[in-house]
Amino acid sequence: MVIDNSSQKRLSLLADVAEKYYLEGKDQSEIAREVGVTRSMISRMLTEARSRGIVEIRVNRLVNSDHDLENALRTRFGIESVFVSAMEDSRADRLLPVLGWAGAEAFKKHLDAKSVVGVAWGTTVSAVVDAVQAVGGLSVKIIQLVGAQGAQNAEYDGHALVSRLADKLGGEGYFLNAPCMCQTPEIAASMRETRGIRETIEMGRQADIALVGIGTTETEYSSFYLSGLLTEKELTIIRRNGVVGDVAGNYYYKDGSPYMDEFLSRMITIRREDLVRIPVRIGIAGGPGKVEAIRAALISRLVNSLVTDSVTARQVLEGSSI
């Protein structure tokens, strides 16, 4: 794209104004006098500088951890890595960004220049991707582990998460161009044999890090139900059968053992036996609706690294007898 001389001058002026305000600490009135415009014009120019990407604002929030709860979870469940964010208020509007920041920190510890990263889907995984700091220059591969959920869930759909994370890390994204849930087992089986889909599934098996949420069968919090992939009737049936949660669509009972049902054969997602072979499986989850699901996910070993909050961690420990 060719930028004409007047556009270049405008961009340079916006950068000058932004430097005076953000780097030199001058107030808008002072900058207005120096530039020879009104204060309100300086305000608009700062807004324009942000919208054009001349100014990027990043908040580095310190997330405190609760070491006592982390140690208790490691001891109780034999889990390799735990990060418990210390917080007493677990309202959803506060919990999600905190889990995102904590999850990004846990992810960063395992990431290297040639990592192969498998990404599931959901609001919590999306919060982690949002919190990951852009670095670029890495030769990482980002693999979509779960098929598409539909247009209405574009922000936290697996395809979007892979794209955003690949952009931030400077890596290459590999997409599972198939729906998460097919109409029949036969359609799902046929799609799995399609070359592009088969290759992405195989790449997912080679991942050394997996970023996954921990789903629940409680109607109010179930992503599969809220996204329309499961009906209320289907969810109620599996809940009554004793199923408490899922990781990447792999449902399990309270004791962590796998749940098998016809609808699972209609899903296009990484299988349980392949998921547990991934060396680092980071599960990010919190909140009252996820307690049973987290506990069983730890027992099942579907995740071997947990990121949660202190309120949820206490409830997971209180209800555990292993």
C-alpha positions in Angstrom: 0.0 0.0 0.0 1.4 3.4 -1.0 1.0 6.2 1.6 0.8 9.7 0.1 2.7 12.6 1.6 -0.2 14.1 3.4 -1.0 10.8 5.1 2.6 10.4 6.1 2.6 13.8 7.7 -0.7 13.0 9.6 0.7 9.7 10.9 3.9 11.5 12.0 1.9 14.1 13.8 -0.2 11.5 15.6 3.0 9.7 16.7 4.5 13.0 17.9 1.4 13.8 20.0 1.3 10.3 21.4 5.0 10.4 22.4 4.5 13.7 24.2 1.4 12.4 26.1 2.4 8.8 26.9 6.2 8.9 27.0 7.0 12.5 28.1 4.0 12.8 30.5 2.8 16.1 29.2 -0.9 17.0 29.7 -3.2 17.6 26.7 -3.5 21.3 27.2 0.3 21.7 27.1 0.6 19.5 24.0 -2.2 21.6 22.4 -0.2 24.8 22.9 3.0 23.2 21.5 1.2 21.8 18.4 -1.1 24.9 17.9 -4.5 23.2 18.1 -7.2 22.9 20.7 -7.2 20.5 23.6 -10.2 18.7 22.3 -8.3 18.1 19.0 -5.5 16.5 21.0 -7.9 14.2 22.7 -9.3 13.1 19.3 -5.8 12.7 17.9 -4.8 10.4 20.8 -7.9 8.3 20.2 -7.0 8.1 16.5 -3.5 7.1 17.3 -4.8 4.1 19.3 -7.3 3.1 16.6 -4.6 3.2 13.9 -2.3 1.0 16.0 0.3 3.8 16.5 -0.3 3.4 20.3 -0.6 0.0 21.8 -1.7 -0.1 25.5 -0.9 -3.3 27.5 -1.8 -3.9 31.1 0.6 -6.2 33.0 -1.4 -7.4 35.9 0.3 -9.3 38.7 -1.6 -12.4 39.6 -0.9 -13.6 43.1 -1.0 -17.4 43.7 -2.0 -19.4 46.8 0.9 -21.7 47.4 -0.9 -23.7 50.2 -3.8 -24.6 47.9 -1.4 -25.4 45.1 0.5 -27.8 47.3 -2.7 -29.3 48.6 -3.9 -30.0 45.1 -0.6 -31.5 44.0 -0.6 -33.8 47.0 -4.2 -34.8 46.7 -4.3 -35.5 43.0 -0.7 -36.1 42.1 -0.9 -33.4 39.5 2.4 -32.1 38.0 1.7 -28.4 37.8 -0.9 -26.1 39.6 -1.5 -22.4 39.6 -4.2 -21.1 42.0 -4.9 -17.5 41.6 -5.6 -15.9 45.0 -8.9 -14.2 45.0 -11.9 -14.1 47.3 -14.4 -12.7 44.8 -15.1 -15.3 42.0 -17.8 -13.4 40.1 -17.7 -14.3 36.5 -16.8 -10.8 35.3 -13.7 -10.9 37.5 -12.9 -14.6 37.3 -12.5 -14.9 33.5 -9.8 -12.3 33.0 -7.9 -13.5 36.1 -7.9 -17.1 34.8 -6.8 -15.8 31.4 -3.8 -14.0 32.9 -2.9 -17.0 35.1 -3.3 -19.4 32.2 -1.1 -17.3 29.9 1.7 -17.4 32.6 1.4 -21.2 32.9 1.5 -21.5 29.1 4.5 -19.3 28.8 6.5 -21.5 31.2 6.2 -24.5 28.8 6.4 -22.6 25.5 9.6 -22.7 23.4 10.6 -21.7 19.9 9.5 -25.0 18.3 6.5 -26.0 20.4 3.5 -27.7 18.8 0.5 -26.3 20.6 -3.0 -27.9 20.5 -5.9 -25.5 21.2 -9.4 -26.5 22.2 -12.2 -23.9 22.4 -14.3 -21.9 24.9 -14.4 -18.6 26.7 -11.7 -19.6 29.2 -9.2 -20.6 26.5 -10.1 -17.4 24.7 -9.3 -15.4 27.8 -5.9 -17.1 27.9 -5.2 -16.3 24.2 -6.2 -12.7 24.9 -3.7 -12.5 27.8 -0.8 -14.1 25.9 1.7 -11.3 25.1 2.7 -11.0 21.4 6.3 -12.0 20.9 6.6 -13.1 17.2 9.5 -14.9 15.6 8.7 -18.3 17.0 8.6 -21.4 14.8 5.6 -22.7 16.7 2.7 -24.7 15.2 -0.8 -24.0 16.6 -3.3 -26.8 16.0 -7.1 -26.8 16.3 -8.1 -29.8 18.4 -11.9 -29.4 18.2 -14.1 -28.8 15.2 -16.1 -25.6 14.6 -18.9 -24.6 16.9 -20.8 -22.3 14.6 -20.9 -18.7 13.5 -22.5 -17.4 16.7 -19.5 -18.4 18.7 -16.9 -16.8 16.5 -14.8 -15.2 19.2 -14.1 -18.4 21.2 -14.4 -20.9 18.4 -11.3 -23.0 17.8 -10.6 -21.6 14.4 -10.5 -18.0 15.7 -8.4 -19.0 18.7 -5.8 -20.7 16.5 -5.6 -17.6 14.3 -5.2 -15.2 17.2 -2.6 -17.2 19.0 -0.6 -17.9 15.8 -0.6 -14.1 15.1 0.7 -13.3 18.5 3.5 -15.9 18.5 4.4 -15.5 14.8 3.7 -19.2 14.3 1.6 -21.1 11.8 -2.0 -22.2 12.4 -3.5 -25.5 11.3 -7.3 -25.7 11.1 -9.8 -28.4 11.6 -12.2 -27.4 8.8 -15.1 -29.4 10.0 -18.0 -29.0 12.5 -17.6 -30.1 16.0 -20.8 -32.1 15.9 -22.1 -33.8 12.7 -25.6 -35.0 12.0 -24.8 -38.7 12.0 -21.8 -40.9 12.9 -21.4 -41.8 9.2 -21.0 -38.2 8.2 -18.4 -37.7 11.0 -16.5 -40.8 10.0 -16.4 -39.6 6.4 -15.2 -36.2 7.3 -12.4 -37.6 9.5 -11.1 -39.4 6.4 -11.0 -36.2 4.3 -7.4 -35.4 3.6 -7.2 -31.9 5.2 -9.1 -32.9 8.3 -7.2 -36.2 8.7 -3.9 -34.3 8.5 -4.9 -31.8 11.1 -6.1 -34.5 13.5 -2.8 -36.3 13.0 -0.9 -33.0 13.8 -3.0 -32.6 16.9 -1.7 -36.0 18.1 1.9 -34.6 17.8 1.2 -31.6 20.1 3.5 -31.2 23.1 1.2 -28.6 24.8 -2.6 -28.6 24.9 -4.6 -25.6 26.0 -8.1 -26.8 27.1 -11.0 -25.7 29.1 -12.9 -28.0 31.5 -16.5 -28.3 30.6 -19.5 -29.2 32.8 -22.8 -30.9 32.4 -24.6 -28.3 34.5 -27.0 -26.6 32.2 -26.2 -23.0 33.3 -22.5 -23.4 32.6 -22.3 -26.1 29.8 -20.6 -24.6 26.7 -21.9 -27.5 24.6 -25.5 -26.7 25.6 -25.2 -22.9 25.5 -23.6 -23.0 22.0 -26.5 -25.3 20.8 -24.3 -28.4 20.2 -26.3 -30.4 22.7 -30.0 -30.0 23.5 -31.3 -29.6 27.0 -32.7 -33.1 26.8 -29.4 -34.7 25.7 -27.5 -32.8 28.5 -30.1 -33.9 31.1 -29.8 -37.5 30.1 -26.0 -37.6 30.3 -26.1 -35.7 33.6 -28.6 -38.2 35.0 -26.2 -41.0 33.9 -23.6 -39.6 36.3 -21.5 -37.6 33.8 -20.0 -34.5 35.3 -17.8 -32.9 32.7 -15.7 -33.0 29.5 -12.3 -31.9 28.2 -12.4 -31.2 24.4 -15.7 -33.1 24.1 -14.4 -36.2 25.9 -17.0 -36.7 28.6 -16.4 -38.5 31.9 -18.0 -39.7 35.0 -17.4 -38.5 38.6 -14.7 -41.0 39.0 -12.9 -39.8 35.8 -13.8 -42.9 33.8 -14.9 -42.2 30.1 -18.5 -41.9 29.1 -19.4 -43.4 25.8 -22.6 -42.5 23.9 -23.8 -42.3 20.4 -23.5 -38.5 20.2 -19.7 -38.8 20.8 -19.3 -40.7 17.5 -20.8 -37.7 15.8 -18.1 -35.4 17.1 -14.9 -34.4 15.4 -12.4 -33.7 18.1 -9.2 -35.1 19.6 -9.9 -38.5 21.2 -9.2 -39.2 24.8 -6.4 -41.7 24.1 -4.6 -39.1 22.0 -5.2 -36.2 24.4 -3.6 -38.0 27.3 -0.4 -38.6 25.3 0.2 -34.9 25.0 3.0 -34.2 27.5 1.6 -30.9 28.9 -2.2 -30.6 29.2 -3.1 -27.3 30.7 -6.7 -27.2 31.9 -8.1 -23.7 32.8 -11.3 -23.5 34.7 -13.0 -22.0 37.7 -16.4 -21.1 39.2 -19.1 -22.9 41.1 -20.4 -24.9 38.1 -17.0 -26.4 37.4 -16.0 -27.9 40.7 -17.1 -31.5 40.0 -15.8 -31.4 36.5 -12.4 -30.1 37.6 -12.1 -32.8 40.3 -12.9 -35.6 37.9 -10.7 -34.1 35.2 -7.8 -34.3 37.6 -8.6 -37.9 38.6 -8.9 -38.9 34.9 -5.5 -37.3 34.0 -7.1 -35.6 31.0 -5.3 -32.6 32.4 -1.9 -32.7 34.2 -1.6 -28.9 34.7 -4.4 -26.9 36.4 -5.1 -23.2 36.4 -7.9 -22.2 38.7 -8.8 -19.7 41.5 -8.6 -20.1 45.2 -12.4 -20.2 45.8 -12.8 -23.1 43.3 -9.7 -24.8 44.6 -11.0 -25.0 48.1 -14.3 -26.5 46.9 -12.5 -29.1 44.7 -10.4 -30.2 47.8 -13.4 -30.2 50.2 -15.3 -32.6 48.0 -12.5 -35.0 47.3 -11.9 -38.2 49.2 -9.0 -39.7 47.2 
